[in-house]
Amino acid sequence: MSVAEYIKTNPKLKKLIHRMLIPKDEARPRLWVKWFVNPFIHQRGKSVKIRRRVRMDVLPFNHFSIGDHSTIEEFSTINNGVGDVSIGQNTLIGLSNVIIGPVTIGNNVIMAQHVVVSGLNHTYENTTIPIKDQGTYTRPICINDDCWIGANVVITAGVKVGFHSIVAAGSVVTKDVPPLCIVGGNPARILKRYNAETSAWEKEKVSFS
């Protein structure tokens, strides 16, 4: 049994280590973790820009990586506390984005302002217990290469956005987006698809049956 597995199977030890890494009722790591642990564990590529006002709630017990020439703009929050976060190369995380793992973002992705991508959900079924006390569960999100995510988009847990697809501003994405599609709305639906035979983006035909 590895050290990590032993810690996970020992609730008291897990709670103690968790308290050492994170102050009670907070998400961000202690400064000593940020300064002396994370830089040696997490992977950061060449020419990466993480702006000064980015909130990096990243912890050593989950994966975090960001590829070459990628940027995280001001006022964004990156949180890997409940799941891994991986950001590819030449990718832009725009102003005031919130990314909560488990999330994988590919290469050459553009994410505009105020985008929320969260693989985390709260359970709520028991009406005798406050929702905040009922625990959480996760479902991974994957945004593939070359995608463009518009401003004020919300991508919910478990969604996959296919290669070179576009999510229109203000959309709420609750289902997978196929490759080479444009989606929009709440909930988001396919507006256009790329037709390789005509080399054109064509409007999706709407069926009323």
Long-range contacts (C-beta under 8 A, 24 or more apart in sequence): 4-61, 21-59, 21-60, 21-61, 22-59, 22-81, 27-57, 27-79, 27-81, 28-55, 28-56, 28-57, 29-57, 29-58, 29-59, 33-59, 33-60, 38-64, 45-69, 45-70, 45-89, 51-76, 54-78, 57-81, 58-85, 62-101, 66-91, 67-91, 67-107, 72-97, 73-97, 82-119, 82-120, 82-136, 82-138, 83-119, 83-120, 83-138, 83-140, 88-145, 94-151, 101-138, 102-138, 102-139, 102-140, 102-141, 103-140, 103-141, 103-142, 103-143, 104-140, 104-141, 104-142, 104-143, 105-143, 106-142, 106-143, 106-144, 106-145, 106-146, 106-147, 106-163, 107-145, 107-146, 108-145, 108-146, 109-143, 109-145, 109-146, 109-147, 109-148, 109-149, 110-147, 110-148, 110-149, 111-149, 112-148, 112-149, 112-150, 112-151, 112-153, 112-169, 113-151, 113-152, 114-151, 114-152, 115-149, 115-150, 115-151, 115-152, 115-153, 115-154, 115-155, 116-153, 116-154, 116-155, 117-141, 117-143, 117-154, 117-155, 118-155, 118-156, 118-157, 119-157, 119-158, 120-157, 121-157, 144-179, 164-194
